């Protein structure tokens, strides 16, 4: 059967694996969509400003 240090190593492995899994889920559901939406809003503002400047010059 397992010795105590092998048991602790197995628990450490499971802990790291679980933390990585939940971090991946968090990044995929919150951080990446926030980043994409923010980039789209920023690009829309730049596009609107360039359109306004082109209209003023014409």
Biopython code that builds the backbone (N, CA, C, O; Angstrom):
import numpy as np
from Bio.PDB.StructureBuilder import StructureBuilder

atoms = [
    (1, "UNK", "N", (0.841, -1.184, 0.000)),
    (1, "UNK", "CA", (0.000, 0.000, 0.000)),
    (1, "UNK", "C", (0.882, 1.242, 0.000)),
    (1, "UNK", "O", (2.108, 1.139, -0.036)),
    (2, "UNK", "N", (0.259, 2.410, 0.041)),
    (2, "UNK", "CA", (1.006, 3.668, 0.029)),
    (2, "UNK", "C", (1.713, 3.904, 1.346)),
    (2, "UNK", "O", (1.199, 3.575, 2.416)),
    (3, "UNK", "N", (2.906, 4.482, 1.251)),
    (3, "UNK", "CA", (3.540, 5.012, 2.445)),
    (3, "UNK", "C", (3.089, 6.448, 2.610)),
    (3, "UNK", "O", (2.458, 7.012, 1.716)),
    (4, "UNK", "N", (3.407, 7.040, 3.740)),
    (4, "UNK", "CA", (2.867, 8.367, 4.049)),
    (4, "UNK", "C", (3.352, 9.425, 3.057)),
    (4, "UNK", "O", (2.557, 10.267, 2.638)),
    (5, "UNK", "N", (4.637, 9.409, 2.666)),
    (5, "UNK", "CA", (5.140, 10.419, 1.737)),
    (5, "UNK", "C", (4.535, 10.246, 0.342)),
    (5, "UNK", "O", (4.331, 11.231, -0.368)),
    (6, "UNK", "N", (4.249, 9.009, -0.056)),
    (6, "UNK", "CA", (3.580, 8.792, -1.331)),
    (6, "UNK", "C", (2.146, 9.322, -1.278)),
    (6, "UNK", "O", (1.642, 9.875, -2.256)),
    (7, "UNK", "N", (1.506, 9.148, -0.140)),
    (7, "UNK", "CA", (0.151, 9.659, 0.040)),
    (7, "UNK", "C", (0.140, 11.185, -0.042)),
    (7, "UNK", "O", (-0.742, 11.762, -0.678)),
    (8, "UNK", "N", (1.113, 11.844, 0.595)),
    (8, "UNK", "CA", (1.191, 13.306, 0.528)),
    (8, "UNK", "C", (1.484, 13.779, -0.897)),
    (8, "UNK", "O", (0.929, 14.784, -1.341)),
    (9, "UNK", "N", (2.348, 13.065, -1.612)),
    (9, "UNK", "CA", (2.628, 13.425, -2.996)),
    (9, "UNK", "C", (1.402, 13.290, -3.877)),
    (9, "UNK", "O", (1.159, 14.124, -4.750)),
    (10, "UNK", "N", (0.626, 12.231, -3.646)),
    (10, "UNK", "CA", (-0.599, 12.037, -4.414)),
    (10, "UNK", "C", (-1.605, 13.147, -4.114)),
    (10, "UNK", "O", (-2.267, 13.645, -5.026)),
    (11, "UNK", "N", (-1.724, 13.536, -2.853)),
    (11, "UNK", "CA", (-2.629, 14.635, -2.505)),
    (11, "UNK", "C", (-2.163, 15.951, -3.107)),
    (11, "UNK", "O", (-2.985, 16.749, -3.556)),
    (12, "UNK", "N", (-0.850, 16.188, -3.121)),
    (12, "UNK", "CA", (-0.324, 17.407, -3.743)),
    (12, "UNK", "C", (-0.627, 17.415, -5.242)),
    (12, "UNK", "O", (-1.014, 18.444, -5.797)),
    (13, "UNK", "N", (-0.449, 16.270, -5.889)),
    (13, "UNK", "CA", (-0.752, 16.165, -7.313)),
    (13, "UNK", "C", (-2.228, 16.457, -7.583)),
    (13, "UNK", "O", (-2.555, 17.218, -8.493)),
    (14, "UNK", "N", (-3.114, 15.857, -6.795)),
    (14, "UNK", "CA", (-4.544, 16.100, -6.995)),
    (14, "UNK", "C", (-4.909, 17.562, -6.752)),
    (14, "UNK", "O", (-5.746, 18.122, -7.461)),
    (15, "UNK", "N", (-4.279, 18.184, -5.747)),
    (15, "UNK", "CA", (-4.547, 19.590, -5.457)),
    (15, "UNK", "C", (-4.125, 20.474, -6.626)),
    (15, "UNK", "O", (-4.885, 21.345, -7.051)),
    (16, "UNK", "N", (-2.928, 20.258, -7.143)),
    (16, "UNK", "CA", (-2.433, 21.066, -8.268)),
    (16, "UNK", "C", (-3.298, 20.835, -9.500)),
    (16, "UNK", "O", (-3.618, 21.787, -10.213)),
    (17, "UNK", "N", (-3.675, 19.606, -9.759)),
    (17, "UNK", "CA", (-4.536, 19.300, -10.898)),
    (17, "UNK", "C", (-5.890, 19.995, -10.768)),
    (17, "UNK", "O", (-6.399, 20.561, -11.736)),
    (18, "UNK", "N", (-6.462, 19.952, -9.586)),
    (18, "UNK", "CA", (-7.769, 20.579, -9.368)),
    (18, "UNK", "C", (-7.688, 22.100, -9.480)),
    (18, "UNK", "O", (-8.575, 22.728, -10.059)),
    (19, "UNK", "N", (-6.629, 22.694, -8.929)),
    (19, "UNK", "CA", (-6.467, 24.146, -9.039)),
    (19, "UNK", "C", (-6.326, 24.540, -10.508)),
    (19, "UNK", "O", (-6.929, 25.518, -10.949)),
    (20, "UNK", "N", (-5.536, 23.787, -11.262)),
    (20, "UNK", "CA", (-5.378, 24.082, -12.688)),
    (20, "UNK", "C", (-6.678, 23.953, -13.450)),
    (20, "UNK", "O", (-6.963, 24.763, -14.333)),
    (21, "UNK", "N", (-7.470, 22.949, -13.125)),
    (21, "UNK", "CA", (-8.757, 22.767, -13.796)),
    (21, "UNK", "C", (-9.686, 23.942, -13.535)),
    (21, "UNK", "O", (-10.276, 24.480, -14.472)),
    (22, "UNK", "N", (-9.826, 24.347, -12.279)),
    (22, "UNK", "CA", (-10.732, 25.449, -11.967)),
    (22, "UNK", "C", (-10.215, 26.776, -12.491)),
    (22, "UNK", "O", (-11.012, 27.642, -12.853)),
    (23, "UNK", "N", (-8.894, 26.960, -12.543)),
    (23, "UNK", "CA", (-8.336, 28.174, -13.137)),
    (23, "UNK", "C", (-8.654, 28.221, -14.628)),
    (23, "UNK", "O", (-9.003, 29.279, -15.150)),
    (24, "UNK", "N", (-8.538, 27.100, -15.311)),
    (24, "UNK", "CA", (-8.865, 27.053, -16.728)),
    (24, "UNK", "C", (-10.350, 27.372, -16.946)),
    (24, "UNK", "O", (-10.691, 28.127, -17.857)),
    (25, "UNK", "N", (-11.222, 26.810, -16.128)),
    (25, "UNK", "CA", (-12.655, 27.095, -16.248)),
    (25, "UNK", "C", (-12.925, 28.582, -16.008)),
    (25, "UNK", "O", (-13.704, 29.192, -16.740)),
    (26, "UNK", "N", (-12.294, 29.167, -14.996)),
    (26, "UNK", "CA", (-12.473, 30.594, -14.708)),
    (26, "UNK", "C", (-12.012, 31.447, -15.884)),
    (26, "UNK", "O", (-12.715, 32.373, -16.289)),
    (27, "UNK", "N", (-10.848, 31.146, -16.430)),
    (27, "UNK", "CA", (-10.330, 31.941, -17.536)),
    (27, "UNK", "C", (-11.225, 31.834, -18.763)),
    (27, "UNK", "O", (-11.456, 32.831, -19.447)),
    (28, "UNK", "N", (-11.725, 30.652, -19.045)),
    (28, "UNK", "CA", (-12.554, 30.472, -20.234)),
    (28, "UNK", "C", (-13.923, 31.116, -20.094)),
    (28, "UNK", "O", (-14.508, 31.531, -21.094)),
    (29, "UNK", "N", (-14.449, 31.210, -18.880)),
    (29, "UNK", "CA", (-15.806, 31.735, -18.727)),
    (29, "UNK", "C", (-15.870, 33.220, -18.394)),
    (29, "UNK", "O", (-16.879, 33.861, -18.688)),
    (30, "UNK", "N", (-14.832, 33.788, -17.793)),
    (30, "UNK", "CA", (-14.901, 35.192, -17.385)),
    (30, "UNK", "C", (-13.845, 36.060, -18.034)),
    (30, "UNK", "O", (-14.184, 37.081, -18.632)),
    (31, "UNK", "N", (-12.599, 35.697, -17.941)),
    (31, "UNK", "CA", (-11.522, 36.593, -18.335)),
    (31, "UNK", "C", (-11.433, 36.756, -19.846)),
    (31, "UNK", "O", (-11.324, 37.879, -20.337)),
    (32, "UNK", "N", (-11.477, 35.665, -20.584)),
    (32, "UNK", "CA", (-11.317, 35.759, -22.036)),
    (32, "UNK", "C", (-12.491, 36.484, -22.699)),
    (32, "UNK", "O", (-12.247, 37.336, -23.553)),
    (33, "UNK", "N", (-13.756, 36.195, -22.353)),
    (33, "UNK", "CA", (-14.848, 36.995, -22.942)),
    (33, "UNK", "C", (-14.762, 38.482, -22.563)),
    (33, "UNK", "O", (-15.075, 39.346, -23.381)),
    (34, "UNK", "N", (-14.340, 38.779, -21.331)),
    (34, "UNK", "CA", (-14.181, 40.174, -20.912)),
    (34, "UNK", "C", (-13.131, 40.863, -21.771)),
    (34, "UNK", "O", (-13.313, 42.012, -22.175)),
    (35, "UNK", "N", (-12.040, 40.171, -22.052)),
    (35, "UNK", "CA", (-10.970, 40.717, -22.870)),
    (35, "UNK", "C", (-11.449, 40.953, -24.303)),
    (35, "UNK", "O", (-11.150, 41.990, -24.895)),
    (36, "UNK", "N", (-12.187, 39.999, -24.858)),
    (36, "UNK", "CA", (-12.664, 40.127, -26.240)),
    (36, "UNK", "C", (-13.682, 41.261, -26.354)),
    (36, "UNK", "O", (-13.611, 42.056, -27.291)),
    (37, "UNK", "N", (-14.617, 41.348, -25.427)),
    (37, "UNK", "CA", (-15.632, 42.405, -25.468)),
    (37, "UNK", "C", (-14.984, 43.770, -25.296)),
    (37, "UNK", "O", (-15.349, 44.722, -25.987)),
    (38, "UNK", "N", (-14.021, 43.874, -24.375)),
    (38, "UNK", "CA", (-13.325, 45.148, -24.174)),
    (38, "UNK", "C", (-12.556, 45.580, -25.406)),
    (38, "UNK", "O", (-12.557, 46.763, -25.745)),
    (39, "UNK", "N", (-11.901, 44.652, -26.084)),
    (39, "UNK", "CA", (-11.168, 44.981, -27.308)),
    (39, "UNK", "C", (-12.131, 45.436, -28.398)),
    (39, "UNK", "O", (-11.824, 46.369, -29.141)),
    (40, "UNK", "N", (-13.287, 44.793, -28.504)),
    (40, "UNK", "CA", (-14.272, 45.199, -29.510)),
    (40, "UNK", "C", (-14.827, 46.589, -29.220)),
    (40, "UNK", "O", (-15.018, 47.380, -30.143)),
    (41, "UNK", "N", (-15.083, 46.892, -27.969)),
    (41, "UNK", "CA", (-15.576, 48.228, -27.614)),
    (41, "UNK", "C", (-14.530, 49.288, -27.929)),
    (41, "UNK", "O", (-14.858, 50.346, -28.466)),
    (42, "UNK", "N", (-13.265, 49.005, -27.596)),
    (42, "UNK", "CA", (-12.191, 49.951, -27.887)),
    (42, "UNK", "C", (-12.038, 50.169, -29.391)),
    (42, "UNK", "O", (-11.859, 51.306, -29.828)),
    (43, "UNK", "N", (-12.103, 49.115, -30.180)),
    (43, "UNK", "CA", (-12.011, 49.257, -31.638)),
    (43, "UNK", "C", (-13.193, 50.036, -32.199)),
    (43, "UNK", "O", (-13.029, 50.811, -33.141)),
    (44, "UNK", "N", (-14.378, 49.841, -31.635)),
    (44, "UNK", "CA", (-15.546, 50.592, -32.085)),
    (44, "UNK", "C", (-15.383, 52.077, -31.793)),
    (44, "UNK", "O", (-15.733, 52.914, -32.625)),
    (45, "UNK", "N", (-14.854, 52.411, -30.617)),
    (45, "UNK", "CA", (-14.620, 53.820, -30.290)),
    (45, "UNK", "C", (-13.612, 54.451, -31.234)),
    (45, "UNK", "O", (-13.809, 55.579, -31.685)),
    (46, "UNK", "N", (-12.523, 53.731, -31.542)),
    (46, "UNK", "CA", (-11.524, 54.257, -32.474)),
    (46, "UNK", "C", (-12.111, 54.421, -33.870)),
    (46, "UNK", "O", (-11.833, 55.408, -34.551)),
    (47, "UNK", "N", (-12.923, 53.457, -34.297)),
    (47, "UNK", "CA", (-13.549, 53.540, -35.614)),
    (47, "UNK", "C", (-14.504, 54.735, -35.687)),
    (47, "UNK", "O", (-14.530, 55.451, -36.688)),
    (48, "UNK", "N", (-15.289, 54.949, -34.624)),
    (48, "UNK", "CA", (-16.237, 56.056, -34.591)),
    (48, "UNK", "C", (-15.507, 57.400, -34.597)),
    (48, "UNK", "O", (-15.949, 58.348, -35.247)),
    (49, "UNK", "N", (-14.389, 57.479, -33.872)),
    (49, "UNK", "CA", (-13.618, 58.713, -33.844)),
    (49, "UNK", "C", (-12.984, 59.009, -35.205)),
    (49, "UNK", "O", (-12.984, 60.158, -35.647)),
    (50, "UNK", "N", (-12.449, 57.996, -35.868)),
    (50, "UNK", "CA", (-11.860, 58.212, -37.191)),
    (50, "UNK", "C", (-12.934, 58.611, -38.202)),
    (50, "UNK", "O", (-12.680, 59.420, -39.094)),
    (51, "UNK", "N", (-14.115, 58.052, -38.064)),
    (51, "UNK", "CA", (-15.221, 58.411, -38.955)),
    (51, "UNK", "C", (-15.630, 59.873, -38.736)),
    (51, "UNK", "O", (-15.920, 60.594, -39.691)),
    (52, "UNK", "N", (-15.649, 60.303, -37.465)),
    (52, "UNK", "CA", (-16.006, 61.689, -37.150)),
    (52, "UNK", "C", (-14.956, 62.654, -37.693)),
    (52, "UNK", "O", (-15.305, 63.707, -38.227)),
    (53, "UNK", "N", (-13.663, 62.305, -37.562)),
    (53, "UNK", "CA", (-12.595, 63.170, -38.075)),
    (53, "UNK", "C", (-12.664, 63.251, -39.595)),
    (53, "UNK", "O", (-12.446, 64.321, -40.163)),
    (54, "UNK", "N", (-12.962, 62.148, -40.260)),
    (54, "UNK", "CA", (-13.070, 62.179, -41.733)),
    (54, "UNK", "C", (-14.247, 63.035, -42.170)),
    (54, "UNK", "O", (-14.180, 63.697, -43.206)),
    (55, "UNK", "N", (-15.313, 63.031, -41.399)),
    (55, "UNK", "CA", (-16.471, 63.848, -41.733)),
    (55, "UNK", "C", (-16.174, 65.321, -41.531)),
    (55, "UNK", "O", (-16.658, 66.156, -42.296)),
    (56, "UNK", "N", (-15.380, 65.663, -40.508)),
    (56, "UNK", "CA", (-15.022, 67.062, -40.265)),
    (56, "UNK", "C", (-14.110, 67.596, -41.356)),
    (56, "UNK", "O", (-14.206, 68.771, -41.710)),
    (57, "UNK", "N", (-13.235, 66.771, -41.894)),
    (57, "UNK", "CA", (-12.310, 67.221, -42.932)),
    (57, "UNK", "C", (-13.006, 67.396, -44.271)),
    (57, "UNK", "O", (-12.559, 68.199, -45.090)),
    (58, "UNK", "N", (-14.064, 66.683, -44.510)),
    (58, "UNK", "CA", (-14.741, 66.750, -45.788)),
    (58, "UNK", "C", (-15.618, 67.966, -45.918)),
    (58, "UNK", "O", (-16.258, 68.159, -46.952)),
]
sb = StructureBuilder()
sb.init_structure("model")
sb.init_model(0)
sb.init_chain("A")
sb.init_seg("    ")
for serial, (resi, resn, name, xyz) in enumerate(atoms, 1):
    if name == "N":
        sb.init_residue(resn, " ", resi, " ")
    sb.init_atom(name, np.array(xyz, "f"), 0.0, 1.0, " ", f" {name:<3s}", serial, name[0])
structure = sb.get_structure()
